[in-house]
């Protein structure tokens, strides 16, 4: 029987960089939120383990063990002693290296998917712990619900989502990938300060994305996107992660679609809602 999972796109409502660590990573504080849509993973039970990648952004992606999807599968097989395989299919609908989860969301969705397929009966907490070594955003993506992340982003506390659930969201990417490593390397070492705690909406409004000006200096079209989205008077607009995807939150679908109609046709966009 085929099973399927959505790799829900991640957005950072706020992202404050606190310090550069001795291990090369950075301590951050962030507000994670998730979109109802994203890449789609399906799997069927087989004797061997395999990966097929399709979709508008699947071209050129490797299907060997360097792919996070297969790394996730191998981690679960090793941890639980699974002898069964799986034929996994990734429908890649989100742009690559775009600051909205991407490979991390795919890995997390693979974990949830194989948990069902192989009857592992793992809890979300167990999956997050097992997969955390594969990427800092993966634990948040396993849960895919609003949360406050600290440390490298793996220390999570869940937040009341009543102020943001089901808000209309428009994601926009110029189809220019930016390097997360290069963005963090260019960070000047200035502590962005603590993210406000309490009400997630209030905290998001009071926060910022410390990587936004750095990414915009490397990829100036980010500023163009933010300016274009701001003209539509959304409830909220910001860059996600290390870019280049920007997002705007709207109170209704009509205003969102009006804003979308003004975008450069060469940009990628996706309309959805927050989970």
C-alpha positions as CSV (number, residue, x, y, z in Angstrom):
1,X,0.0,0.0,0.0
2,X,1.3,3.5,-0.9
3,X,1.7,6.1,1.8
4,X,2.2,9.8,1.3
5,X,3.3,12.8,3.3
6,X,3.5,16.6,2.6
7,X,6.9,18.2,3.4
8,X,5.3,21.4,4.7
9,X,7.2,24.5,3.7
10,X,8.8,26.3,6.7
11,X,8.9,30.0,7.2
12,X,10.7,32.0,9.9
13,X,8.4,34.7,11.3
14,X,11.5,36.1,13.1
15,X,15.2,35.0,13.0
16,X,17.7,36.6,15.4
17,X,21.3,35.5,15.2
18,X,22.9,35.6,18.7
19,X,26.5,34.4,18.4
20,X,28.9,32.4,16.3
21,X,29.8,29.1,18.0
22,X,33.2,27.5,18.2
23,X,31.9,24.5,16.2
24,X,31.2,26.8,13.2
25,X,27.4,26.8,13.8
26,X,25.5,29.8,15.1
27,X,23.2,30.2,18.1
28,X,19.9,31.7,16.9
29,X,16.4,32.4,18.2
30,X,13.6,31.9,15.7
31,X,9.8,31.6,15.4
32,X,9.0,28.7,13.1
33,X,5.7,28.5,11.3
34,X,4.6,26.1,8.5
35,X,2.6,26.3,5.3
36,X,-0.1,23.8,4.4
37,X,1.7,22.9,1.1
38,X,5.1,21.8,0.0
39,X,7.0,18.9,-1.6
40,X,5.1,15.6,-1.6
41,X,6.7,12.3,-0.7
42,X,5.2,8.8,-1.4
43,X,6.5,5.4,-0.6
44,X,5.7,1.7,-1.3
45,X,7.2,-1.3,0.5
46,X,9.9,-3.1,-1.4
47,X,12.9,-5.2,-0.6
48,X,15.4,-2.6,-1.6
49,X,15.7,1.1,-0.8
50,X,15.3,3.5,-3.8
51,X,14.6,7.2,-4.5
52,X,13.0,8.7,-7.6
53,X,12.7,12.5,-7.9
54,X,10.2,14.3,-10.1
55,X,8.5,17.7,-10.2
56,X,9.4,21.2,-11.4
57,X,12.5,21.5,-9.2
58,X,13.6,17.9,-9.3
59,X,15.9,18.1,-12.3
60,X,19.6,17.5,-11.5
61,X,19.0,16.4,-7.8
62,X,21.0,13.4,-6.8
63,X,19.2,10.2,-5.8
64,X,22.2,8.6,-4.1
65,X,23.0,8.4,-0.4
66,X,24.1,12.1,-0.4
67,X,20.3,13.0,-0.6
68,X,18.7,13.7,2.8
69,X,15.7,11.6,2.0
70,X,17.8,8.5,1.7
71,X,20.0,9.5,4.7
72,X,16.8,9.7,6.7
73,X,15.7,6.3,5.6
74,X,19.1,4.8,6.4
75,X,19.1,6.4,9.8
76,X,15.7,4.9,10.6
77,X,16.7,1.5,9.3
78,X,19.8,1.5,11.4
79,X,18.1,2.8,14.6
80,X,15.2,0.4,14.4
81,X,16.9,-2.6,12.7
82,X,14.5,-2.5,9.7
83,X,15.2,-5.1,7.1
84,X,12.4,-3.9,4.7
85,X,13.1,-1.4,1.9
86,X,11.0,1.3,0.3
87,X,10.5,2.8,-3.1
88,X,10.4,6.5,-2.3
89,X,9.2,9.2,-4.7
90,X,9.9,12.9,-4.1
91,X,7.7,15.4,-6.0
92,X,9.9,18.5,-5.7
93,X,7.6,21.5,-5.9
94,X,9.6,24.0,-3.9
95,X,12.7,25.9,-5.2
96,X,16.1,24.6,-4.1
97,X,18.1,26.5,-1.4
98,X,15.3,28.9,-0.9
99,X,15.1,29.4,2.9
100,X,11.8,27.5,3.4
101,X,12.9,24.2,4.7
102,X,13.5,22.3,1.4
103,X,15.7,19.3,2.2
104,X,15.0,19.5,5.9
105,X,11.2,19.4,5.3
106,X,11.8,16.5,2.9
107,X,13.8,14.6,5.5
108,X,11.2,15.2,8.2
109,X,8.4,14.1,5.9
110,X,10.4,11.0,5.0
111,X,10.7,10.2,8.7
112,X,6.9,10.5,9.2
113,X,6.3,8.5,6.0
114,X,8.5,5.6,6.8
115,X,7.3,5.6,10.4
116,X,3.9,4.7,8.9
117,X,5.2,2.4,6.1
118,X,7.4,0.3,8.4
119,X,5.1,0.4,11.5
120,X,7.8,1.8,13.7
121,X,5.4,3.4,16.1
122,X,8.0,6.2,16.8
123,X,6.8,9.4,18.5
124,X,7.4,12.8,16.9
125,X,9.9,13.4,19.7
126,X,11.8,10.2,18.9
127,X,11.9,11.0,15.2
128,X,13.1,14.5,15.9
129,X,15.9,13.2,18.1
130,X,17.0,10.5,15.6
131,X,17.1,12.9,12.6
132,X,18.5,16.0,14.4
133,X,22.1,15.1,13.4
134,X,21.1,15.4,9.7
135,X,20.2,19.0,9.9
136,X,19.3,21.8,12.4
137,X,15.9,22.5,10.9
138,X,14.8,18.9,10.7
139,X,13.3,18.6,14.3
140,X,11.1,21.6,13.8
141,X,10.0,20.2,10.4
142,X,9.2,16.9,12.0
143,X,6.6,18.6,14.2
144,X,5.6,21.2,11.5
145,X,3.8,23.4,13.9
146,X,4.5,26.9,15.3
147,X,7.4,26.9,17.7
148,X,10.2,28.9,19.2
149,X,13.6,27.5,18.3
150,X,16.9,28.3,20.1
151,X,20.5,27.0,20.1
152,X,21.1,25.9,16.5
153,X,17.3,25.8,16.1
154,X,16.9,22.3,17.5
155,X,15.8,23.3,21.0
156,X,12.1,23.8,20.5
157,X,9.1,25.0,22.6
158,X,5.6,25.0,21.0
159,X,3.5,28.1,20.8
160,X,-0.2,28.9,20.8
161,X,-1.0,29.2,17.1
162,X,-4.4,30.8,17.4
163,X,-3.2,34.2,16.1
164,X,-1.6,32.7,12.9
165,X,-3.4,29.5,12.1
166,X,-5.2,29.5,8.7
167,X,-3.8,32.9,7.7
168,X,-3.3,33.3,3.9
169,X,0.3,33.3,2.9
170,X,2.1,34.1,-0.3
171,X,5.6,32.8,-0.9
172,X,7.7,34.5,-3.6
173,X,11.2,33.4,-4.8
174,X,13.2,35.0,-7.7
175,X,14.6,31.6,-8.7
176,X,18.0,32.7,-7.5
177,X,19.5,30.4,-4.9
178,X,21.6,31.8,-2.1
179,X,24.1,29.9,0.0
180,X,23.2,29.6,3.7
181,X,26.8,29.1,4.6
182,X,27.8,32.3,2.7
183,X,25.0,34.3,4.4
184,X,26.0,33.2,7.9
185,X,29.7,33.7,7.1
186,X,28.9,37.3,6.1
187,X,27.2,37.9,9.5
188,X,29.1,40.7,11.3
189,X,28.8,39.1,14.7
190,X,26.4,41.7,16.1
191,X,23.9,40.0,18.5
192,X,20.4,40.5,17.1
193,X,19.0,40.3,20.6
194,X,16.3,38.0,22.1
195,X,13.1,37.2,20.3
196,X,10.2,38.5,22.2
197,X,8.4,35.7,24.1
198,X,4.7,35.3,24.6
199,X,2.1,35.9,21.9
200,X,3.6,34.6,18.6
201,X,2.0,37.4,16.5
202,X,3.3,40.1,18.7
203,X,6.7,38.5,18.8
204,X,6.8,38.3,15.0
205,X,5.9,41.9,14.6
206,X,8.5,43.0,17.1
207,X,11.2,40.8,15.6
208,X,13.2,40.8,12.4
209,X,15.3,38.5,10.2
210,X,18.9,39.4,10.9
211,X,19.9,37.6,7.7
212,X,17.7,39.7,5.5
213,X,20.0,42.6,4.8
214,X,22.9,40.3,4.3
215,X,21.0,38.2,1.8
216,X,19.7,41.3,0.0
217,X,23.2,42.6,-0.4
218,X,24.1,39.3,-2.2
219,X,20.8,38.9,-4.0
220,X,19.4,42.5,-4.5
221,X,16.1,41.2,-6.0
222,X,15.1,40.2,-2.5
223,X,14.6,43.9,-1.8
224,X,12.5,44.2,-4.9
225,X,10.2,41.4,-3.8
226,X,9.8,42.8,-0.3
227,X,9.0,46.2,-1.7
228,X,6.4,44.7,-4.2
229,X,4.7,42.7,-1.5
230,X,4.6,45.7,0.9
231,X,2.7,47.7,-1.7
232,X,-0.2,45.3,-1.2
233,X,-0.5,46.3,2.5
234,X,-0.2,42.7,3.9
235,X,-0.6,42.1,7.6
236,X,3.1,41.0,7.6
237,X,6.0,40.7,5.1
238,X,9.5,39.3,5.7
239,X,12.3,37.1,4.1
240,X,12.4,33.5,5.4
241,X,15.5,31.8,6.6
242,X,18.7,32.8,4.7
243,X,16.6,33.6,1.6
244,X,15.8,34.2,-1.1
245,X,12.2,33.3,-0.5
246,X,10.0,36.1,0.9
247,X,6.5,35.8,2.2
248,X,3.5,38.0,3.0
249,X,0.5,37.2,5.2
250,X,-2.9,38.4,4.2
251,X,-6.3,38.5,5.8
252,X,-8.1,37.1,2.8
253,X,-7.5,35.3,-0.5
254,X,-8.7,38.1,-2.7
255,X,-6.1,40.6,-1.4
256,X,-3.4,37.9,-1.8
257,X,-4.3,37.1,-5.4
258,X,-4.4,40.9,-6.2
259,X,-0.8,41.1,-4.8
260,X,0.2,38.0,-6.7
261,X,-1.0,39.5,-10.0
262,X,1.5,42.4,-9.6
263,X,4.6,40.1,-9.3
264,X,7.3,39.7,-11.9
265,X,6.2,36.6,-14.0
266,X,9.7,35.3,-13.9
267,X,9.4,34.9,-10.1
268,X,8.1,31.7,-8.5
269,X,5.2,32.1,-6.2
270,X,2.8,29.9,-4.2
271,X,-0.4,30.8,-2.4
272,X,-1.3,28.7,0.6
273,X,-2.4,29.0,4.2
274,X,-0.5,28.6,7.5
275,X,-1.1,25.3,9.4
